[in-house]
Amino acid sequence: MKIKILTLALLFVATWVVAQNDESIQMKPEMTEIWDPEVPVITPGETPADAPSDAIVLFDGTDLGREWTNADGAEPGWLVEDGCATVAAGKGIIKTKRVFEDFQLHIEWRAPAEVKGESQGRGNSGVFLQELYEVQVLDNYNNRTYRNGQAGSLYKQYAPLVNACKEPGVWQVYDIIYTAPRFNKDGTYFTHPTVTVLHNGVLVQNNVKLRGPTEYIGIPEYFVEPHGPKGIVLQDHGNPVSYRNIWIREL
């Protein structure tokens, strides 16, 4: 066996030497250059906050009902004024009419300028990816709570790498890169949902693999069920959190 392996190794070396000295088969730069298909061209926004030409604008500050409904599929009951949509306590969640799998999501949010409550009772809302996986929205400016439930956390699963919150009443930004899960025939994850989050331009979640859907009580792994494309949900947690400039790019 050792003799066979040695023979094969010598043969490989001899072939490599010949290839290096034979100009007809020597590697050239163009052998590793891929020209087609050409990379698609888009027009980026004037700033990173502006929607690029291939984005779907989910809310531009005017007609919330064009892209969003309430939980029952009717008109959303949130207050729309001054270019933003604000949670109306008791009106419930809003969700997109469209459904998505893999995407890049830009969303801006603002906790109330008037500070009321503490911990989870202060500026609480959430961005649910595919209606199941929550990126927490919370006023954590000088407001401590459990680390896997603060702003920028993947709620009850992963704490943010840092607390990048601005003071109450100031607009904040989430840029979220999301890859939807794929499933085995038995209903388990073949590939887990993965999330990257930048909070105010700061990386707070780095390609994190979610354990399962977001659960307030319980173990995420116990609630995994196969699903296809789903919408984006914004949570009504009773606090008047505002949202604006929401756009998404399907990947």
KOLSEVEX-209390 format. One record per residue (C-alpha): x, y, z; residue in three letters. Coordinates in steps of 0.001 Angstrom, whole numbers, plus 500000, padded with zeros to 6 digits. Example, Ala and Ser with C-alpha at 12.3 -4.5 7.8 and 13.67 -1.06 7.14 Angstrom:
2
512300495500507800ALA/513670498940507140SER/
This chain:
251
500000500000500000MET/502821502420500921LYS/504522501734497580ILE/501279502501495688LYS/500807505771497580ILE/504423506760496934LEU/504017505929493237THR/500886508080492967LEU/502606510947494763ALA/505576510808492424LEU/503252510679489423LEU/501411513788490674PHE/504647515686491205VAL/505914514702487747ALA/502645515830486128THR/502779519139487995TRP/506369519758486905VAL/505499519038483268VAL/502481521373483478ALA/504618524174484851GLN/507131523811482028ASN/504646523206479202ASP/503366526592478016GLU/500454524955476180SER/498842523844479479ILE/500295526393481872GLN/497751528310483955MET/496916531779482696LYS/495010534588484495PRO/492029534391482123GLU/491477530731483025MET/490001531843486358THR/488077534904485118GLU/484290534530484969ILE/482517537022482688TRP/478993535664482287ASP/476355536099483450PRO/477105539753484125GLU/476437541032487666VAL/473061542883487763PRO/473278546658487971VAL/471175548603490490ILE/471143552225491595THR/472029552621495267PRO/470334555219497437GLY/471981558581497977GLU/472725557479501559THR/472734554021503182PRO/469299554868504615ALA/467761555429501174ASP/466175552533499323ALA/468172551208496340PRO/466430550756493017SER/465703547047493554ASP/464116547493496989ALA/460434547180497873ILE/459386550209499908VAL/457162548884502686LEU/456468552260504296PHE/457419555716503029ASP/455687557705505756GLY/452305558057504074THR/449941555174503266ASP/450492552374505785LEU/447579550334504428GLY/449166549959501003ARG/451610547285502236GLU/450376546448505766TRP/447322544960507467THR/446328544210511026ASN/446311540644512364ALA/442954539963510700ASP/443910541253507267GLY/442019544526507699ALA/443315548108507723GLU/446103548643510273PRO/444971550694513251GLY/448249552460513999TRP/448546556254513951LEU/450235557679510842VAL/451435561282511039GLU/454615563333510557ASP/456023560656508245GLY/455908557796510711CYS/453604555053511991ALA/453157554774515752THR/451866551849517774VAL/448310552499518965ALA/448030550494522162ALA/445453547752521919GLY/445200547866518110LYS/447491544850517800GLY/450309543958515467ILE/450680545008511875ILE/452077542693509218LYS/453085542957505588THR/450746541830502845LYS/453748540393501017ARG/455660537357502197VAL/459403536821502076PHE/462201534308502537GLU/465781535632502335ASP/466102539400502544PHE/467863542600503560GLN/465584544770505713LEU/466059548431506624HIS/463812549821509345ILE/463992552933511513GLU/462360553159514947TRP/461994555615517792ARG/461190555057521458ALA/458981557731523077PRO/460805560888524180ALA/458829560865527418GLU/460322558088529521VAL/457767555874531218LYS/458393552521532848GLY/461564550512533173GLU/463111547275531957SER/460702545620529474GLN/458047548284530086GLY/459949551082528363ARG/459718551606524598GLY/458957547951523903ASN/458089546627520436SER/459650544136518056GLY/460418543280514454VAL/459387539712513652PHE/461130538120510678LEU/458838535705508848GLN/456318536376511647GLU/458274534025513934LEU/461723535341514821TYR/461944538579516835GLU/464580541275516775VAL/463770543133519972GLN/462949546849519970VAL/463367548429523416LEU/464569551660524984ASP/467775550468526635ASN/469384553877527026TYR/470314553803530723ASN/467652551137531184ASN/468846547692532175ARG/466905544498531500THR/467780540843530944TYR/470570540716528377ARG/468827538406525902ASN/465776540675525888GLY/467295544092525304GLN/467349546136522092ALA/469182544325519313GLY/468704540914520908SER/467205537957519125LEU/464621537773521843TYR/465231535185524563LYS/467948533545522429GLN/470968535789521786TYR/472034539018523468ALA/473464541762521250PRO/477242542039521098LEU/476989545611522422VAL/474332548092523513ASN/474201550683520703ALA/471037552485521840CYS/470527556203521407LYS/468581558312523892GLU/464758558249523946PRO/463052560287521242GLY/465930559899518761VAL/465525557836515583TRP/467437554556515494GLN/468173552131512659VAL/468167548385512212TYR/469709546871509085ASP/468917543171509112ILE/470215540400506839ILE/468080537282507100TYR/468337533814505594THR/465199531721505955ALA/465383528162507274PRO/465111525085505110ARG/463640521885506520PHE/464269518162506546ASN/461419515769505720LYS/460924515098509436ASP/460270518802510101GLY/463600519614511707THR/465882522337510407TYR/468124521351507510PHE/469609524841507766THR/468671527134510638HIS/467325530663510166PRO/470307533013510342THR/470330536685511251VAL/472820539538511062THR/471817542859512650VAL/473433546285512546LEU/472035548706515125HIS/472802552318514273ASN/475579551058511989GLY/477093548840514709VAL/477213545050514282LEU/475221543527517155VAL/474326540078515721GLN/476839538316513479ASN/475277535598511294ASN/473592533993514302VAL/471804530657513858LYS/468441530759515616LEU/467436527790517749ARG/463770528049516789GLY/460872530520516806PRO/460765533296519396THR/458998532150522564GLU/458276534245525657TYR/457872531071527703ILE/459464527817526646GLY/462354526303524746ILE/462604527410521070PRO/463655523963519814GLU/460308522518520948TYR/458335524856518658PHE/460070524279515312VAL/457578523613512513GLU/458171523650508739PRO/457060526830506997HIS/457485528695503749GLY/457594532427502982PRO/456000534660505628LYS/455565538360506320GLY/457252540969508472ILE/455393541750511716VAL/455735544829513929LEU/454635544275517495GLN/452144546182519628ASP/453525545858523156HIS/451480548758524492GLY/454215551398524133ASN/453955554191521502PRO/457024553194519491VAL/457237554776516022SER/458534553401512720TYR/459523554987509422ARG/461539554395506220ASN/460992550657505917ILE/462308548898502831TRP/463343545384501908ILE/465443543678499251ARG/464719540063498401GLU/467922538024498176LEU/
